[in-house]
Amino acid sequence: MQNAVNRFRDWWAQLPRTTRIALVGGVVGLLTLFVALGFWASAPTYTTLYTGLSPADSAAVVQALREKNIPVRTSGGGSVVEVPQERSEEARLELASQGLPKTGAPGYARLEKPPFGMTQSMEQNTLRIALEEELANTIRHLEPVESARVHITPGNDSPFADSRTEPTASVVVALKPDATLTREQVRGIVHLVSHSVEGLKPENVTVVDSEARPLWQGGDQYAVDNELIRTRREAERAYAEELRRQLQQHLDRVLGPNKSSVMVQAELNLDKEEVQAQRVEPLDPNRAAVISETTATERLNGNPPAGGGAAGIAGNRAENPMYPAAPLGGGSVGEYNREDTVRNYEINKQVEHIIRAPGRIERLSVATLVDESVPDEALTAVRNWLEATVGVAPNQPNRIVTVQRVKFDASQAEQAAKEQQAREAAQRQELLWRLLPVILLLIVAIFLARVIGKQIRRSAPQPKALAALPGGGAMEVGAGVAPAGAITDGSEHALNAVVDEDGITLVEEVDPDGAVIVRKRRGPSVIEEELAERIRERTQPELLEIQRFADNKPEHIAALLRNWIKN
């Protein structure tokens, strides 16, 4: 560690004054940029906590938040209070525990210090006013509502039926600019008020806006009818939109995008019907089942009675009895038989109990516009497909399909495409501005790294002469951009070494005539090793003598090698 510190101190001492100033300025700028990026990344995102506060409430809220070490800032003349988004829930809970903000009616705070001598009637009126103010404060906290007032008329719980009245309530809401209350929100306000007052029914609640337009009239049949109509229209609109989307997707897949336009209108029957039908078929004795059978038989044996008197009143008189006289002389024996049979068959009947769910299609109309570039064959195929999909039949006149060819105007599509491209370009530009600090940081870091690297290479120590060669020659390695010299040892060849800016050494071996024999690129460490090897070879006298002997008498060297090989 100490060696590294000493080397850095020596390197710093060798740098020029201007270089040291530039390095210090770059490091300081880099640190400043890092700190700025840190503050920018760690800056909290503020969200609105309360709006429309009075100056007193705003001061109390800010003071309470600062006591809890919650960052806070105000705008709109102090009426808007903002806190960091991640601490908004904590701030609301802390303020609620202290009863802040106090903007609005006192509510149940009226009951904290009742006046001396309060009668029961005054107590009931105070309780009613406190309830009205509490309901108004609750409704005012809804997002679209700016202010609200509630009026409650208590009912008369008289033991006499003629004198008994039910409680009623009226709610007046003032909405924020460009804000509206949905049907569900209005229904929620009605249920809130009706469940807060004992005996109050939702149909006895009226809700109006600041312009006296009714938003809820639960006790009127007109409001009920409007609700039913609205429900039906929403169901028809949802069904038509779903069918239109499906048809449009298929047409875009077949004809291509922006080649067709589909519009669907539907009428639905939302009535729930319950049908009971009983149908009796003619009796077939061969197939019908007998459920009961009664047989009556009558017999009479002996002579039949003789004829009586004449019919009428005279024949029934006492002097003319209607009983026949006994047969005279004894006739033949008479016989009378009678048999009656009654059979009851099971009735062949069918009983149907049908419950038809709401949502049946009463009328369906599909209108399609096709671009004039679509051929006739495709147009006919599209019409047939739509009719088959919708279910058009001769016996169903309530299903209508129309297909027409027109020339489409592509200017709006082109304008929409240009606007989309502009939005994408704005998004890319916004992303670029967000990444700009990071890009600048990388550029500064790369620039400083290059400057420091160049200064380190320039301040590196110059190589010295390595050795002296026999014959008065010297071997040196030069550093820098220009050649630093040649390496010679009195022989025929010489080595030239040049160091460029990147620390790469170019080594050339030249003959006495100046022709380059070998050219190599080596790093500083590699070329130093090669030069050291050359020095070791050229500084040994035996090797020099052998080289001269081989140059002068090569035949003796060849004969010596042949003898070595034979042996």
Secondary structure, 3 states (H helix, E strand, C coil): CHHHHHHHHHHHHHCCHHHHHHHHHHHHHHHHHHHHHHHHHHCCCEEEEECCCCHHHHHHHHHHHHHCCCCCEEECCCCEEEEEHHHHHHHHHHHHHCCCCCCCCCHHHHHCCCCCCCCHHHHHHHHHHHHHHHHHHHHHCCCCEEEEEEEEECCECCCCHHHCECCEEEEEEEECCCCCCCHHHHHHHHHHHHHHCCCCCHHHEEEEECCCCEEEECCCHHHHHHHHHHHHHHHHHHHHHHHHHHHHHHHHHHHCCCCEEEEEEEEEECCCEEEEEEEECCCCCCCCCEEEEEEEEEEEECCCCCCCCCCCCHHHCCCCCCCCCCCCCCCCCCEEEEEEEEEEECCCEEEEEEEECCCEEEEEEEEEEEECCCCHHHHHHHHHHHHHHHCCECCECCEEEEEEEECCCCHHHHHHHHHHHHHHHHHHHHHHHHHHHHHHHHHHHHHHHHHHHHHHHHCCCCCCCCEECHHHCEECCCCCCCCCCEECCCCCCEEEEEECCCCCEEEEEECCCCCEEEEEEECHHHHHHHHHHHHHHHCCHHHHHHHHHHHHCHHHHHHHHHHHHHC
